[in-house]
Amino acid sequence: MKKEIIRRLTIIGGVVLLCFIGVAICDILVGNNAKGRLYDDVDSIPHRKVGLILGTSPISTWNGRRNYYFDHRIKAGADLYKAGKVDWLVVSGGDYRNTENGYDEPVAMRDSLMKQGVDSTRIILDYDGTRTLNSIAKIHDVYCQDSITIISQKYHNERALYQAKHLGIDAIAFNAKTPGRRTSWWRNRGREVLARVKLFIDVARGLHPDIKESIIRDFTNVDADVLAVSHIKTEYGDLICLTPNMAGLQMDMVCGEIPSPENDSIILAFAGAFTGTEFDKGHENVAGDHVAGGKRFKGYRCKRNTGAFTWSLVSGPQFHYKDYTSALDSAAQEGGMGFAQEMMIHNGNAVKTTRPLGNRNVFRALCLDSDNRLALYESQGIVTFGNFIDALLYVGVKEALYTDMGQGWNYCFYRVNQSEKSPKFLHSTSLPYASNFIVIKII
């Protein structure tokens, strides 16, 4: 009986020892593979066009406290960007808002990077990053990048570098600071050891990454289209939609001059705020307070101005309903732009307008579409104002702010590609003293 027990214990001990040796080998192989490709100093790391920040929640899912792993990764990414070591940052994570302590990880990372001075147009949101394998594979298969800088803590970087090499990507990694709490380090390091074992199991099984966004696009290609044109049919009237790809673009409000179509840095130009008839008064001829070139200006009072739009490199596009004074102040402080106008749709619902719904014209609105993209919608021909609003709601517009229209103020031109010298026009005639226009330009 004793011999049988000893034999069984020996077998169990042998299995445990083999498992321990297997785990150790996996851990060592991953660590050795990363040698010479890990960097701790911003000045010494080579330049790569794209940096990939691997996702984690700003709040620890373990204890609900602040997650310093998140903070250090954000700082590392911002430091590399501001030092010119990467031109773009892909923030890769998942949307866990419906879970306990859940967050939209890519948005949380983007907002934190913007607070540290990273240009919002240089941040790409990746929602397929629920696994490190997905994040790495998507960089190659969807974003068309063969060379990247991975940004995370050292132990995580080592595994990501192994996966990148397995997928044929030339990757280096920048080590974000590891938090000093020993308990969290041991927990994460222990989890990492098991993740490395799973890595080799996945490689042996030939596991394919689960990537939901499959539209191939190289966002770093400066010759790519920067604006999409859509013609949409609805039961309330047809729409023309201009959707700029704001990565690499910036917005401003131009007052006192008419944007020239010969300026090939302008991707889109259109009339913004209402204007008066006293053209020689400059900014005072613009309806409502506004921000141009990062400066706040006072305009004349206008009861139709029930909302506002602001934009800056820090905060991106923002729509505001009713109380927008502080929003204009913030846009000025961030060196951005902003103007007031008549709000039509807010939070996906139509709001009360001063313009009669039966008013007939060609209408235009600056919008946030169903995919949270900035878009300019115009009615295809003359419709009622109410039908125009219904058409926007029909296509899922979440925010809509009217932009000035009418003879002379409907002037609008756009370029689909940066290489186009001559733009296309929605309307080619402008009044000689039109007071203000919104322009979207190449940075």
N, C-alpha and C positions, 0 to 999 in steps of 0.2 A: 504493500500500500504506500509506504514511504517512498519507494523507488518510483512509483507511478506519479506521485505528487511532485517529486523532484524533477521527473522527466517533463511534466506539464509546465512547471515553473521555468524550466530551462528553455522550453519552446517559446513560452510567452516572453521570457527575457530576451531570447534571440530575436523575436519579431520586433519587440520594442527597440532593441539596439539597432536593428536594420532600419527601422523607421527613423530613428534619431540620426543615423548616418545619412540616410536619404535626404532628410530635411536639411542637414548641415551641408551636404554637397550642393543642393539646389541654392542655398543661401550663398555659398562661396562662389559658385559659378556666376551668379548674377552680379555679385560684388566685383569679381575679377574682370568681368566683361566691361564694366563701366570705367575702369582705370584709364586715365588720360583724357577722359571726356567730361569730367566733372569740374566745375569752377565755383569758387567762393568769392572771387574778387571781380567787381564790375569792370575795372580797367583792363584786366587780362583776358576776358572772354572775347572770342572773335565775334564779328558782326554776322547776324543772320536776319533775313527779311522778317521772319515770323517767329514769335515767341508763343509757346503754348503753356498757359497756366492751368494746371490740373485742379479740378474742382474740389471744394470742401465747403461745408456750411459755415456761415459767420457765427453761428451758435452751436456749441457742442451737442451732438445728439446723445452723448453719454450722460451729461449731467445738467444740460440746459444753460451752461455758463458760456461766457465769451470764448470763442475758439481762436487762440493765438496762432494756430497753424494757418488759419485763413488770413489773419492780419499780416503775417510774415511773408506769405506767398504774394499778397497784393503789393507789399512794399518792394519785394524783389522784382516783380514785373514792372512796377513804376520806375524803379531805379534803372533798369535796363533800357526802358523806353526813353527816359529823359537823358540818358548817357549816349543815345544814338546806337545802342547795341542791337536793338530790334526796331523795325519800322511798324509792325503790326502786332497786336496781342489777341490771340484766340482764347477766350475764357470758356472752359469746357466743364459742364456739370449737368445736373438734372433739375427738373421742376418738382420740388417736394412740398409745395405749399399746402397740400391737403393732409400732410402727416404732422405728428406732434413735433413741435419745434421746427417745423418745416420752412424752407425758403426756396425761392427761385434762385438757384445758385449762380447761373450766368449773369442775371440782372444784378444780384448782390455784388458780384465781383466787378461788373462794369461800373456800378455807382461808386464803389470804393476806389477804383482806379481813377475815375474822373475827379474825385475829391483830392487825389494826389497829383493832379495836373496832367493826366493822360488825355489826349484828344479823343473825344467820344467816337469820332468818325474812324478812328484807327483800332477800334475794339470790335471784334467779331464774336457774336453770341453763338455758342454751340450747345444745343440741348441733347446731343447724343452721348455726352460724356458721363453716363451712369457707371461706366467701367473704364479703367485706364486703357484697355485694349481698344475700346470704341474710339476714345479721344485720339489715340495715335493713328489708327487706321483711317479715320475720317480726314485727318490732315493730308494724307497721301491720296486717298481714293476720291474724295469729294473736293477738297481745296487745292489739289494739284501741287502740293509742296513736297519736294524731295529732300529738303534741308531745313531743320528747325532747331530752336533752342527750347528745351523743356524746362519748366519752372515749378519746383516743388521742394519738399525737404529731401535731404540726401538719400535716405533709404528708399523713398518713393521714386526718386530720380533714377536710381540704379535699376530698378525693375522696369521703368518706362524706357530706359535706354536699351535694355535687352529686347523688349517688344518692338521698339523702333528698328533695331538691327534685323530682327526676324522678318519684319515687313518691308525691308529694303529702303529704309529712310536713314539718311545721314544726319544723325542727331548728336547734339551736345546738350549739357544740362547745367543750369545755374541753381546752386543750393540755397534755398531760402533758409533763414535762421530756424532752428528747431527750438521750440519753447523749453524753458528750463525745468518745468514740473516733471520730476522723475517718474511719478505714477503714470502720467499720460504718455511719457516716452516709452516706458516698458509695455504699456498696453498697445500702443501703435506699432512698436517694433515687433512685438509678438504676433500681431495680426499680419504684419508685413512678411514675416517668415512663412506663415501659412499661405499667404498670397503668392509667394515665390514658388511654393510647391504646386499650387494650382496653375501657375503660369506654365510649368513644364508639362503638366497633365493636359492643359489646353493645346499646347504645341503638338504633343503626341497625338491628340485626337483630331488635330487639324481644325480646331474650332474657328468659325468665321464670326467676325464682329457683327453686332446688331446695329446697323445704321439706318435710321428712318429717313433722314434728309439725304436724298440721292441725286439731287440736281447738281451736276458738276460745275464748279465755278472757281476760277482763280481770282480772288479778290485783290491780289497784288498786281494784276495786269493793268497797266495804265492805259492800254489801248482798248480795254473792254468797254462795252456800252455803259454809260453812266446815267441813262434815263430811259425808262420804258414808256411806250405809248400804247394805250388800250382804247378800244371803242366798244362800249358796253350797251347792250339793249336792255331796257326795262319797260314794264307796262306803264310807267309814268313819264317816259321820254328817254331818249338815248343820251349817253354821257361820253365825253372824251376825258380820259384820265392820263395825266403825266406824273410818273412816279420816279423821282430821282434816287439813285443809289447814293446815300449821304456819306458813305465811306470815301474819304478824300475830298469832300466838298464842304463849303461853308456858306452861311447865309448872311445877308446884310440888308439894311434898308437904305436906299439911295434917295435923297431929297434934293430938289432944285435942279435936277438934270435928268435927261432921258437916256437909259442904258443903250449903248450902241451895239447893233448886231455884228459889227465888225470886231468887237472885243471877243476873241475866241476863247477866253477864259470863262465867259458866262455860259452856263449850262441852261439856265431858265431865268426869265425876267417877266414880271407881271405887275400890274397895278396893285397897291396895297390898301392903305387907308383911304377914307373919303377925303376929298379936298374942297376948299372953298374957291372963290373966284378972284381973290386978291393975290395973284401969283408972286408979286414982288415982295411979299412978306415972309417968304421962305418957310421955315418950320411952323410959323404961326398960321400958315394956310393949310396945315394938315389937321384933320379932325382928331382930336384927342392927343394926350401925351404919348410919346413914342421914343424909341431908342434906336439910334443910327450910329454906326461906327463906334459902339461902346459908350456913347454919350446920351444922356437923358435930355429930351427937349419937351417944351410945353406947347401944345396945340390948342385949337379952339374947342369949346365944349360941343358935344354932339350926343343927343339923347339916344341915338341908334347904337352907340357903342356899348354893348352889353357884355362884351368879352374881349379877350386879347390873345395874341400869340407871341411867344418869345422863343429865342434860340440863342445858344452860346455853345462854344466848344466844350464847356464844362458840363452843362445840363442837357444839351440836345434840344429837340423840339418839345415845347410845352404849350398846352391850351389852358386858358383860365376863364372862368365864368363869373360875372358880376364884379367881385373884388379882385382887381388885378394890379393895384398900385404897387404893392410890395414886389410883385413879379417883375414889373418893369425896372424897379430899383435893382433887383438881383441881376437881371440881364445886363444892365449898365455896369454893375460891379464886375461881372464876369467878361466884359468886353464884347457883349453880343448885340442883339437887335430885338426889337419888339414893336408891335403896333396894336391899336385897339380897332375893333370893328363890330359888326352885328353878329352875335353868336346864333347859330342855327341848330346845331346838334351838340349836346354835351353828355358824356358818359353813355353814349349809344341811344339817347332819347332826344326827340325834338323839343326845343324850348320856345317860349313865347317870343315872337318877333314884332318889331314895330312896323316893319314893311308888311303891307297887306298880302295875304297868301294868294290873292287873285291877281296880283301885279304880274304883268307879262314882260319878259325881256330874255336876253341871253344872260344866264347867271353863271357865276364862278365862285368856288369856295376852296380855301386851303383846309385840308382835312388830315385826320389820322385814320388810316383805313383799317380793315378788319384784321390785318396782320401787323398792326402798330407801326406801319410805315407812313412817312410823310408823303402826301399826294395832293395834286391840284386837279380838281374836277370842274368841268365846264359842261353846261347843257349843249346838246347838239341842236342848235337853233333856238328859236323863241319858244319858251314854255311858261307856265305859271310858276310863281315862286313856291307855292305849296307843292306842286308836282316835282320841282327840283329837289326839295327837301325829302320828299317821299322816295325819289329815285336814289338819293344818297343813303337813306336808311335801308333801302332794298339791297344795296350792295354791301351793307355791313359797316358803313362809316361810323366811327366812334366819336369823333369830334369834327365839327365843321364851322369855320369862321368865314363870313362873307368877305370877298375882296372886290374893290371898286370896279364897276363895269359901266358901260355906256360909251357913246361916241368919244373917241380919243383916249378914254381910260381903259378900254379893253385891249390895248396894245400888249402883245405877248409873243415872245419867241423862245425857241428851245433848241438844244442840240442833243441828239441821241448818243453821239460818240464824241470824245474829246478831240478827235482828229478832224471833225467837220469844221471847215472854215466858214461856210455859209449856213446860217441856222434855218429852221423851218418856223413859220409863223402861224399862230392861231388867229391873230389880228395884226396887221402890219402898219396901221395908221395910228399916230399919237398926236395929241395936242402939242403945240410948240412949247407950252409952259406947264405941262403936267408936273405935279408937285412931288409925287413919291412913287417909288417902285421897290418891289422886293426882288433881289437878285440872289441866285445860287451859283456859286463860282467854284472853280478848281482851286484848291489850296496851293 
